[in-house]
Amino acid sequence: MGGSMPITADQISDMLSALVRGMTGLRHDGRFNEPNLDGTPGDYVSFDSWEWPQGVGLYGLTRLWRHTGDSAHLKILEDWYDRRIEAGLPKMNVNTTAPMLALSEIWRHKRQLRYEAVLRDWAERVVSDMPRTPEGGFQHDVSDKINDNELWDDTLFMVALFLASYGQASGERRFVDEAERQFLVHARYLADPKSGLWYHGWTFAGRHNFARALWGRGNAWITVGILELIELCDLSPSVEAYLLGVLETQIEALLKFQTASGAWTTLVDDPSSYEEISATAGFGFGLMKAARKGLGPKGCEAAGLRALEAVMANISDDGVVSNVSYGTRMGHDLQFYRDIPVQPTGYGQALAILCLAEGLHHSNERMKKAC
């Protein structure tokens, strides 16, 4: 796919089908043993656990279902949720909220009665019970760790997008308002005004950004998250204008750091760190979508298409995305990020699905113009 010939819609469609097979076939191989605080085993790899990687994966599949209308994708989603709900849901935290986003989007379009109470109960508990930092940000507590007084950029994708989706779908504006608040509070502490990129985290204990890491996938959660937020709900005009400015500033910075292969490195501003494909997929999706929407600086479309090629070059014949960094805790030095191992994951599959689905949009539009 070296760039001389455009990627075709058929190529993308075939690879999207492989990605779905690869995601649903992921299995925990015992390589990572991370027990939860309640003593249960942590599973951040397979498709069968109710956690954030699976939640992101489900959202990617939901977006693909909405794009293609393929009822087989909807069946995979409904079967997954029905099994997990019947088995009993885990304790609420930032990461276990992630699967609620796809469920909300399914319910928005299909209105299955069996999902209504589950969604409302979870949204109510997020707003009333989720621990908060000063200024009302959601504290980034997860299944295996309490992160006192910490804001992480991951939280916006894992929690705020769900509130925006459910608030819009249910007509409960207060949930959309809370989503807006979370984006504003997190932007205040995590968006670096000098570089235009986002830091991984902030702690109110000591008031600093830890290693000041401009972490790749964390930035991708923002690129994807702002664009999806705008599509998921009706934002206040001033909030939308502010977040679009933040997004365009971030994209301008990202364009400077794309590598010759079309990818980005796991520390965006550090070319000595390894190229990382989940972040590349998120950025590729965001740049292509921004260009399609008439947003972002000149160069978005070309950079997004180069990222699409880089992602497709890292998908195996069996649909598994390689060179994806494993789940990344808060690092206190930059070497921590350089040392994160690579591992196929649901979120790697999902971000690739989002990227390729947006690439399919682009390919179809190109064919229409050619006709």
C-alpha positions as CSV (number, residue, x, y, z in Angstrom):
1,M,0.0,0.0,0.0
2,G,3.0,2.3,-0.3
3,G,1.0,5.4,-1.2
4,S,1.3,5.4,-5.0
5,M,-2.2,3.9,-5.4
6,P,-5.3,4.9,-3.3
7,I,-6.6,2.3,-0.9
8,T,-9.8,0.9,-2.3
9,A,-13.1,0.6,-0.5
10,D,-13.0,-3.2,-1.0
11,Q,-9.6,-3.4,0.7
12,I,-10.8,-1.5,3.7
13,S,-14.1,-3.5,3.9
14,D,-12.2,-6.8,3.8
15,M,-9.9,-5.6,6.5
16,L,-12.7,-4.3,8.7
17,S,-14.3,-7.8,8.6
18,A,-11.0,-9.3,9.7
19,L,-10.7,-6.7,12.5
20,V,-14.0,-7.8,13.9
21,R,-13.0,-11.5,13.8
22,G,-9.7,-10.6,15.4
23,M,-11.4,-8.6,18.2
24,T,-14.0,-11.2,19.1
25,G,-11.3,-13.9,19.0
26,L,-8.9,-12.3,21.5
27,R,-8.2,-14.4,24.5
28,H,-6.3,-13.7,27.8
29,D,-3.1,-15.8,27.6
30,G,-2.0,-15.3,31.2
31,R,0.8,-13.0,30.2
32,F,-0.5,-10.1,32.4
33,N,-1.8,-10.9,35.9
34,E,-3.4,-7.8,37.4
35,P,-5.9,-8.7,40.2
36,N,-8.6,-6.2,41.0
37,L,-9.1,-4.6,44.4
38,D,-11.9,-7.0,45.2
39,G,-9.6,-10.0,44.5
40,T,-11.1,-11.0,41.1
41,P,-8.7,-11.5,38.2
42,G,-8.3,-8.6,35.8
43,D,-8.8,-9.3,32.1
44,Y,-7.8,-6.5,29.9
45,V,-7.2,-8.5,26.7
46,S,-10.1,-10.9,25.9
47,F,-13.4,-9.9,24.5
48,D,-15.3,-11.5,27.4
49,S,-14.6,-9.2,30.3
50,W,-16.6,-6.0,31.3
51,E,-13.7,-3.6,31.4
52,W,-12.4,-0.6,29.5
53,P,-10.6,-2.3,26.6
54,Q,-13.7,-4.3,25.9
55,G,-15.8,-1.1,26.2
56,V,-13.7,0.7,23.6
57,G,-13.9,-2.4,21.4
58,L,-17.7,-2.5,21.7
59,Y,-17.9,1.2,20.7
60,G,-15.8,0.6,17.6
61,L,-18.1,-2.3,16.7
62,T,-21.1,-0.1,17.3
63,R,-19.8,2.6,15.1
64,L,-19.1,0.0,12.4
65,W,-22.7,-1.4,12.7
66,R,-24.1,2.1,12.4
67,H,-21.9,2.7,9.3
68,T,-22.7,-0.5,7.5
69,G,-26.1,-1.4,8.9
70,D,-24.9,-5.1,9.2
71,S,-27.3,-6.9,11.5
72,A,-24.6,-9.5,12.3
73,H,-22.6,-6.8,14.1
74,L,-25.7,-5.8,16.1
75,K,-26.2,-9.4,17.1
76,I,-22.6,-9.7,18.3
77,L,-23.2,-6.6,20.4
78,E,-26.6,-7.6,21.9
79,D,-25.5,-11.1,22.7
80,W,-22.4,-9.7,24.5
81,Y,-24.5,-7.3,26.6
82,D,-27.2,-9.8,27.4
83,R,-24.6,-12.4,28.6
84,R,-22.7,-9.8,30.7
85,I,-25.8,-8.2,32.3
86,E,-27.3,-11.7,33.2
87,A,-23.9,-12.6,34.8
88,G,-24.0,-9.4,36.9
89,L,-22.2,-6.1,36.4
90,P,-19.0,-5.2,38.2
91,K,-18.6,-2.3,40.7
92,M,-18.8,1.1,39.0
93,N,-15.6,3.0,38.4
94,V,-14.1,5.0,35.5
95,N,-13.0,1.9,33.5
96,T,-16.0,-0.2,34.1
97,T,-18.2,2.7,32.8
98,A,-16.6,2.4,29.3
99,P,-18.9,-0.4,28.1
100,M,-21.9,1.7,28.8
101,L,-21.1,4.0,25.9
102,A,-21.8,1.4,23.2
103,L,-24.8,0.2,25.1
104,S,-26.2,3.7,25.2
105,E,-25.7,4.1,21.4
106,I,-27.4,0.8,20.7
107,W,-30.3,1.8,22.9
108,R,-30.5,5.3,21.3
109,H,-31.2,3.6,17.9
110,K,-33.1,0.5,18.8
111,R,-34.8,1.4,22.2
112,Q,-34.6,-2.1,23.7
113,L,-36.6,-2.0,26.9
114,R,-34.3,-4.5,28.7
115,Y,-31.4,-1.9,28.6
116,E,-33.2,1.2,29.9
117,A,-33.0,0.5,33.6
118,V,-29.3,-0.5,33.4
119,L,-28.4,2.6,31.6
120,R,-30.3,5.0,33.8
121,D,-29.1,3.4,37.0
122,W,-25.4,3.6,35.9
123,A,-25.7,7.2,34.7
124,E,-27.3,8.3,38.0
125,R,-24.6,6.6,40.0
126,V,-21.8,8.1,37.9
127,V,-23.1,11.6,38.6
128,S,-24.0,11.1,42.3
129,D,-21.4,8.6,43.5
130,M,-18.2,8.7,41.4
131,P,-15.4,10.2,43.5
132,R,-14.4,13.7,42.4
133,T,-11.3,15.9,42.6
134,P,-11.3,19.5,43.5
135,E,-13.2,21.5,40.9
136,G,-15.5,18.5,40.3
137,G,-13.5,16.4,37.9
138,F,-14.0,12.6,38.0
139,Q,-11.2,11.0,40.0
140,H,-9.6,8.3,37.9
141,D,-10.4,5.3,40.1
142,V,-10.2,2.0,38.3
143,S,-10.8,-1.7,39.2
144,D,-7.3,-2.3,40.5
145,K,-6.3,1.1,41.9
146,I,-7.6,4.2,43.7
147,N,-6.0,7.3,42.2
148,D,-6.6,9.9,44.8
149,N,-7.1,13.5,43.5
150,E,-5.9,12.5,40.0
151,L,-7.3,13.5,36.6
152,W,-6.3,11.3,33.6
153,D,-7.1,12.0,30.0
154,D,-8.6,8.5,29.6
155,T,-11.6,9.5,31.8
156,L,-13.2,11.6,29.1
157,F,-13.5,8.7,26.7
158,M,-14.4,6.2,29.3
159,V,-17.0,8.2,31.2
160,A,-17.9,11.6,29.8
161,L,-18.8,10.3,26.3
162,F,-21.3,7.8,27.9
163,L,-23.0,10.7,29.8
164,A,-23.2,12.7,26.7
165,S,-24.7,9.8,24.7
166,Y,-27.2,8.8,27.3
167,G,-28.1,12.4,28.2
168,Q,-28.9,13.1,24.6
169,A,-30.7,9.8,24.0
170,S,-32.9,10.1,27.1
171,G,-33.6,13.8,26.9
172,E,-31.9,14.3,30.3
173,R,-29.8,17.5,29.7
174,R,-28.1,17.3,33.1
175,F,-26.0,14.4,31.9
176,V,-24.9,16.3,28.8
177,D,-24.1,19.2,31.1
178,E,-21.9,17.0,33.3
179,A,-20.1,15.7,30.2
180,E,-19.3,19.3,29.2
181,R,-18.1,20.0,32.7
182,Q,-15.7,17.1,32.6
183,F,-14.2,18.1,29.3
184,L,-13.7,21.7,30.5
185,V,-12.1,20.6,33.9
186,H,-9.8,18.1,32.2
187,A,-8.7,20.6,29.5
188,R,-7.8,23.1,32.2
189,Y,-5.3,20.7,33.8
190,L,-4.2,18.4,31.0
191,A,-4.0,20.5,27.8
192,D,-0.5,21.9,27.5
193,P,-0.7,25.5,26.2
194,K,2.9,25.4,24.9
195,S,2.8,22.3,22.7
196,G,-0.9,22.1,22.1
197,L,-0.8,18.4,23.1
198,W,-2.3,16.8,26.3
199,Y,-0.5,15.5,29.3
200,H,-1.4,12.0,30.6
201,G,-2.5,13.1,34.0
202,W,-2.6,15.7,36.8
203,T,-2.5,15.4,40.6
204,F,-3.9,17.9,43.0
205,A,-1.5,16.4,45.6
206,G,1.5,18.4,44.6
207,R,-0.2,20.1,41.7
208,H,1.8,18.7,38.8
209,N,1.5,16.7,35.6
210,F,3.6,13.7,36.8
211,A,6.2,13.0,34.1
212,R,4.7,15.7,31.8
213,A,4.3,12.8,29.4
214,L,2.7,13.8,26.0
215,W,1.5,10.2,25.7
216,G,0.3,9.0,22.3
217,R,-2.8,7.0,23.1
218,G,-3.9,9.5,25.8
219,N,-3.8,12.2,23.1
220,A,-5.7,10.0,20.8
221,W,-8.5,9.7,23.4
222,I,-8.8,13.4,23.1
223,T,-8.7,13.7,19.3
224,V,-11.4,11.0,19.0
225,G,-13.2,12.1,22.1
226,I,-13.9,15.7,21.1
227,L,-15.0,14.7,17.6
228,E,-17.3,12.0,19.0
229,L,-18.7,14.3,21.8
230,I,-19.8,16.8,19.2
231,E,-21.6,14.1,17.2
232,L,-23.1,12.4,20.3
233,C,-24.9,15.3,21.7
234,D,-26.0,18.9,21.3
235,L,-23.3,20.9,23.1
236,S,-23.6,24.4,24.4
237,P,-22.4,26.6,21.5
238,S,-19.6,28.2,23.6
239,V,-18.4,24.8,24.9
240,E,-18.3,23.4,21.3
241,A,-16.4,26.5,20.0
242,Y,-13.9,26.1,22.9
243,L,-13.3,22.4,22.4
244,L,-13.0,22.8,18.6
245,G,-10.2,25.3,19.3
246,V,-8.5,22.9,21.6
247,L,-8.8,20.2,19.0
248,E,-7.4,22.3,16.1
249,T,-4.5,23.3,18.3
250,Q,-3.8,19.7,19.1
251,I,-4.0,18.6,15.4
252,E,-1.6,21.3,14.4
253,A,0.9,19.9,16.9
254,L,0.3,16.3,15.8
255,L,1.1,17.1,12.2
256,K,4.6,18.1,13.2
257,F,5.3,14.7,14.8
258,Q,4.0,12.1,12.3
259,T,6.8,9.8,11.3
260,A,7.9,8.8,7.8
261,S,5.8,5.6,8.1
262,G,2.7,7.6,8.8
263,A,2.6,6.5,12.4
264,W,3.1,8.4,15.7
265,T,5.4,7.3,18.6
266,T,4.1,6.3,22.0
267,L,5.5,9.6,23.4
268,V,4.3,11.9,20.6
269,D,7.3,14.3,20.9
270,D,10.0,11.7,21.4
271,P,11.1,10.0,18.2
272,S,13.3,7.5,20.2
273,S,10.1,5.9,21.6
274,Y,8.5,3.2,19.6
275,E,5.8,3.7,16.9
276,E,2.4,2.8,18.5
277,I,-0.6,1.8,16.4
278,S,-3.5,2.4,18.6
279,A,-2.6,6.1,18.9
280,T,-1.9,6.2,15.2
281,A,-5.4,4.7,14.5
282,G,-7.0,7.3,16.8
283,F,-5.2,10.2,15.2
284,G,-5.9,8.8,11.7
285,F,-9.6,8.6,12.4
286,G,-9.5,12.1,13.9
287,L,-7.6,13.8,11.1
288,M,-9.7,12.2,8.3
289,K,-12.9,13.0,10.1
290,A,-11.9,16.6,10.9
291,A,-11.1,17.1,7.2
292,R,-14.4,15.6,6.2
293,K,-16.2,18.0,8.6
294,G,-14.2,21.0,7.3
295,L,-12.3,21.3,10.6
296,G,-8.6,21.4,11.4
297,P,-5.6,22.9,9.6
298,K,-4.4,22.2,6.1
299,G,-2.8,18.8,5.8
300,C,-5.3,16.9,7.9
301,E,-6.6,14.7,5.1
302,A,-3.2,13.8,3.8
303,A,-1.8,13.0,7.2
304,G,-5.0,11.0,8.1
305,L,-4.6,8.9,4.9
306,R,-0.9,8.2,5.7
307,A,-2.0,7.1,9.2
308,L,-4.6,4.8,7.6
309,E,-1.9,3.1,5.5
310,A,0.3,2.7,8.6
311,V,-2.6,1.1,10.5
312,M,-3.5,-1.3,7.7
313,A,0.2,-2.3,7.4
314,N,0.0,-3.5,11.0
315,I,-3.1,-5.7,10.7
316,S,-2.3,-9.4,10.3
317,D,-4.2,-11.8,8.0
318,D,-6.2,-13.0,11.0
319,G,-7.3,-9.4,11.8
320,V,-5.2,-8.7,14.8
321,V,-3.6,-5.3,15.2
322,S,0.1,-5.4,16.2
323,N,2.4,-2.8,17.9
324,V,-0.3,-1.7,20.3
325,S,1.0,-0.7,23.7
326,Y,-0.6,-2.5,26.7
327,G,-2.7,-0.7,29.3
328,T,-0.6,2.2,30.6
329,R,-0.7,3.4,34.2
330,M,0.5,6.9,35.2
331,G,4.2,7.2,34.7
332,H,6.5,9.2,37.0
333,D,9.3,9.3,34.4
334,L,9.3,9.2,30.6
335,Q,11.2,5.9,30.4
336,F,8.1,4.2,31.9
337,Y,6.2,4.9,28.7
338,R,9.1,3.8,26.5
339,D,9.1,0.4,28.4
340,I,5.4,-0.4,28.1
341,P,5.1,-3.8,26.3
342,V,3.1,-4.3,23.1
343,Q,0.0,-6.6,23.2
344,P,-3.0,-7.1,21.0
345,T,-6.0,-5.6,22.8
346,G,-9.7,-4.8,22.3
347,Y,-9.0,-1.0,22.2
348,G,-6.3,-1.5,19.6
349,Q,-8.9,-3.4,17.4
350,A,-11.5,-0.7,18.1
351,L,-9.4,2.3,17.3
352,A,-8.3,0.5,14.1
353,I,-12.0,-0.1,13.3
354,L,-12.8,3.5,13.8
355,C,-9.9,4.5,11.6
356,L,-10.8,2.1,8.8
357,A,-14.5,3.0,8.9
358,E,-13.5,6.7,8.5
359,G,-11.2,5.6,5.7
360,L,-14.2,3.9,4.0
361,H,-16.1,7.2,4.2
362,H,-13.2,8.9,2.4
363,S,-12.9,6.1,-0.2
364,N,-16.6,6.2,-0.9
365,E,-16.6,10.0,-1.3
366,R,-13.7,9.8,-3.6
367,M,-15.5,7.3,-5.8
368,K,-18.7,9.5,-5.9
369,K,-16.6,12.5,-7.0
370,A,-15.0,10.3,-9.8
371,C,-18.3,9.2,-11.2
